[in-house]
Amino acid sequence: MLVVESISTYYESSRALFGVSLKVTKGEVVCLLGRNGAGKTTTLRSIMGLTPPSSGNIRFKDIDIHGNKPYQLAQMGMGFVPEDRRVFADLTVEENLEVGAYKSSGVNNSWTKDRIYRLFPLLKNLANRKAGFLSGGEQQMLSIARALMGNPELLLLDEPTEGLAPLVVQELEDQILQLKNEGISILLAEQNLKSALKLADRGYIIDTGRICYESDAEELRSNSQIREKYLLV
């Protein structure tokens, strides 16, 4: 589904990523773990074309997407949920969903508002409320729901549990697992180790812009030395 090969990304003259490589196969949840500032968000932004890498290669569904714009990647079936959610505060929940609606090519089961409301029943009760008046957890659900309206085959989630109450995190985890069961591939950038390893099949650890460790989720759960070295503050 996604192959990232040795990408390096700069912010002006400052280098943020150093030869990052990872892959996500169809129907898999892969977590990208790391401390604040390690390069998780930059990796997702580079994949989505928001901060294009200066070198390396990215392939999506076996197509070279180097130089593609974010809207072109969305049309191809890639969805992105940013860390800061970016809901349209002056639009209602339903209007936010309508803004995100797009029928991408190669997707058989399109996401409709009714299907969204079955996955996120809370949003159905809030359909006519302006997004700016939603709680943090409600905005996060809306941000994911809006991305789903584009019918993605691959979903990039940036810190989806950040700042949310434990009960909301648990509900969100259940919904992400439902998306996995729907066959959607997910790349999850997360600092919440417990949550990420509950959801993921495999994981990568990034530190100072470099991938320093990769394994399946079970090994990450059991390897306390690696967690202490790269993830504990």
C-alpha positions as CSV (number, residue, x, y, z in Angstrom):
1,M,0.0,0.0,0.0
2,L,2.7,2.5,1.0
3,V,6.5,2.3,0.6
4,V,8.7,5.1,1.9
5,E,12.4,4.8,0.9
6,S,15.2,7.0,2.4
7,I,13.3,10.3,2.4
8,S,15.0,13.4,3.7
9,T,13.0,16.6,4.5
10,Y,14.1,20.1,5.3
11,Y,12.3,23.1,6.8
12,E,14.2,25.9,5.0
13,S,17.8,25.2,5.9
14,S,17.1,22.9,8.8
15,R,17.1,19.2,8.1
16,A,14.2,17.3,9.9
17,L,14.3,13.8,8.4
18,F,17.4,11.7,7.6
19,G,16.8,8.9,5.3
20,V,13.5,7.7,6.7
21,S,12.2,4.4,5.4
22,L,9.0,2.5,6.3
23,K,6.1,0.5,4.7
24,V,2.5,-0.2,5.3
25,T,0.8,-3.2,3.7
26,K,-2.9,-3.5,2.8
27,G,-5.2,-3.7,5.8
28,E,-2.4,-3.2,8.3
29,V,-2.1,-0.7,11.2
30,V,1.5,0.6,11.6
31,C,2.5,2.9,14.4
32,L,5.3,5.5,14.2
33,L,6.5,6.2,17.8
34,G,8.7,8.8,19.1
35,R,9.2,11.7,21.6
36,N,8.0,15.2,20.8
37,G,10.1,16.7,18.0
38,A,11.4,13.3,16.9
39,G,10.0,13.7,13.3
40,K,6.6,11.9,13.4
41,T,4.6,14.8,12.1
42,T,7.2,15.7,9.5
43,T,7.1,12.1,8.2
44,L,3.4,12.1,7.7
45,R,3.4,15.6,6.1
46,S,6.2,14.4,3.8
47,I,4.1,11.4,2.7
48,M,1.0,13.6,2.2
49,G,2.9,16.1,0.1
50,L,2.5,19.0,2.6
51,T,6.3,19.2,3.2
52,P,7.8,17.4,0.2
53,P,11.0,15.5,0.8
54,S,14.1,16.8,-0.9
55,S,15.3,13.3,-1.7
56,G,14.2,9.7,-1.5
57,N,11.1,8.0,-2.9
58,I,7.5,7.4,-1.9
59,R,5.2,4.8,-3.6
60,F,1.5,4.6,-3.0
61,K,-0.3,1.6,-4.4
62,D,2.9,0.9,-6.4
63,I,2.7,4.4,-8.0
64,D,5.6,6.9,-7.6
65,I,4.0,9.9,-5.9
66,H,7.0,12.1,-5.8
67,G,5.9,15.7,-6.5
68,N,2.2,14.9,-6.2
69,K,0.1,17.6,-4.5
70,P,-2.1,16.7,-1.4
71,Y,-5.3,17.0,-3.4
72,Q,-4.0,14.5,-5.9
73,L,-3.1,12.0,-3.2
74,A,-6.6,12.4,-1.7
75,Q,-8.0,11.6,-5.1
76,M,-5.8,8.5,-5.2
77,G,-7.2,7.3,-1.9
78,M,-5.0,8.7,0.8
79,G,-6.5,10.5,3.8
80,F,-4.8,12.7,6.4
81,V,-6.0,13.6,9.9
82,P,-3.6,16.3,11.3
83,E,-2.6,16.7,14.9
84,D,-4.5,19.9,15.3
85,R,-7.7,18.5,13.7
86,R,-8.4,21.5,11.5
87,V,-12.2,21.3,11.6
88,F,-14.1,24.2,10.1
89,A,-15.3,25.9,13.3
90,D,-18.1,27.9,11.6
91,L,-19.6,24.9,9.8
92,T,-21.8,22.3,11.4
93,V,-20.7,18.7,11.9
94,E,-22.8,17.7,8.8
95,E,-21.4,20.5,6.7
96,N,-17.8,19.5,7.7
97,L,-18.6,16.0,6.4
98,E,-20.0,17.3,3.2
99,V,-16.8,19.3,2.6
100,G,-14.8,16.2,2.9
101,A,-16.9,14.1,0.6
102,Y,-15.2,12.8,-2.5
103,K,-15.5,9.5,-4.5
104,S,-11.9,8.4,-5.0
105,S,-11.1,5.9,-7.7
106,G,-10.7,2.2,-7.0
107,V,-12.9,2.2,-3.9
108,N,-15.9,-0.1,-3.9
109,N,-17.6,0.8,-0.6
110,S,-18.1,4.5,-0.4
111,W,-18.4,6.3,2.9
112,T,-21.7,8.1,3.3
113,K,-23.0,10.2,6.2
114,D,-25.2,7.4,7.3
115,R,-22.2,5.0,7.4
116,I,-20.2,7.7,9.3
117,Y,-22.9,8.1,11.9
118,R,-23.0,4.3,12.5
119,L,-19.3,4.4,13.2
120,F,-19.5,7.6,15.2
121,P,-23.0,7.7,16.7
122,L,-22.1,10.7,18.9
123,L,-21.7,12.8,15.7
124,K,-25.2,12.0,14.6
125,N,-26.6,13.6,17.7
126,L,-24.4,16.7,17.0
127,A,-25.0,16.9,13.3
128,N,-26.4,20.5,13.5
129,R,-23.9,21.8,16.0
130,K,-21.0,24.1,14.8
131,A,-17.7,22.3,15.0
132,G,-16.2,25.1,17.0
133,F,-18.4,24.2,19.9
134,L,-17.4,20.6,20.1
135,S,-15.1,19.1,22.7
136,G,-11.6,18.0,21.8
137,G,-12.7,14.3,21.5
138,E,-15.7,15.2,19.4
139,Q,-13.5,17.3,17.1
140,Q,-11.1,14.4,16.7
141,M,-13.9,12.1,15.7
142,L,-15.2,14.7,13.3
143,S,-11.7,15.1,11.8
144,I,-11.4,11.3,11.2
145,A,-15.0,11.2,9.9
146,R,-14.3,14.0,7.4
147,A,-11.2,12.2,6.1
148,L,-13.3,9.0,5.7
149,M,-15.8,10.9,3.5
150,G,-13.0,11.0,0.9
151,N,-13.0,7.2,0.8
152,P,-9.4,6.6,1.7
153,E,-7.6,3.3,1.3
154,L,-4.7,4.6,3.5
155,L,-5.3,6.8,6.5
156,L,-2.6,8.9,8.1
157,L,-3.4,9.7,11.7
158,D,-1.2,12.2,13.5
159,E,-1.4,12.0,17.4
160,P,-5.2,11.1,17.4
161,T,-5.3,10.6,21.2
162,E,-3.4,13.7,22.3
163,G,-5.1,15.6,25.0
164,L,-8.1,13.4,25.2
165,A,-9.7,11.9,28.4
166,P,-9.1,8.1,28.9
167,L,-12.7,7.2,28.2
168,V,-12.6,9.1,24.9
169,V,-9.3,7.5,24.0
170,Q,-10.8,4.1,24.6
171,E,-13.8,4.9,22.4
172,L,-11.5,6.2,19.7
173,E,-9.3,3.1,19.8
174,D,-12.4,0.9,19.2
175,Q,-13.4,3.0,16.2
176,I,-9.9,2.8,14.7
177,L,-10.0,-1.0,15.1
178,Q,-13.3,-1.0,13.3
179,L,-11.6,0.9,10.5
180,K,-8.9,-1.8,10.4
181,N,-11.7,-4.4,10.1
182,E,-13.1,-2.4,7.2
183,G,-9.8,-3.1,5.4
184,I,-8.4,0.5,5.7
185,S,-4.6,0.6,6.0
186,I,-3.5,3.0,8.8
187,L,-0.2,4.8,9.5
188,L,-0.5,6.1,13.1
189,A,2.0,8.6,14.5
190,E,1.6,8.5,18.2
191,Q,3.3,9.4,21.5
192,N,0.8,7.4,23.5
193,L,2.7,4.1,23.6
194,K,-0.1,2.0,25.3
195,S,-2.7,3.1,22.8
196,A,-0.5,2.7,19.8
197,L,0.6,-0.8,20.6
198,K,-3.0,-1.8,21.3
199,L,-3.9,-0.9,17.8
200,A,-0.8,-1.7,15.7
201,D,0.4,-4.8,13.9
202,R,3.9,-3.4,13.5
203,G,5.8,-0.3,14.7
204,Y,8.7,2.0,13.9
205,I,10.5,4.2,16.4
206,I,11.8,7.5,15.1
207,D,14.4,9.6,17.0
208,T,16.0,12.9,15.8
209,G,14.6,12.4,12.4
210,R,15.9,8.8,11.9
211,I,14.2,5.4,12.1
212,C,16.2,3.7,14.9
213,Y,14.1,0.6,15.5
214,E,11.4,-1.5,13.9
215,S,9.6,-4.7,14.9
216,D,6.1,-6.2,15.3
217,A,3.9,-4.8,18.0
218,E,4.4,-7.8,20.3
219,E,8.2,-7.3,20.4
220,L,7.8,-3.6,21.1
221,R,5.5,-4.4,24.0
222,S,8.0,-6.8,25.5
223,N,11.3,-4.9,24.8
224,S,11.5,-2.5,27.8
225,Q,15.1,-1.5,27.0
226,I,14.2,-0.1,23.6
227,R,11.2,1.7,25.1
228,E,13.3,3.3,27.8
229,K,16.0,4.3,25.4
230,Y,13.9,6.0,22.8
231,L,10.5,6.7,24.2
232,L,10.6,7.6,27.8
233,V,11.1,11.3,28.7
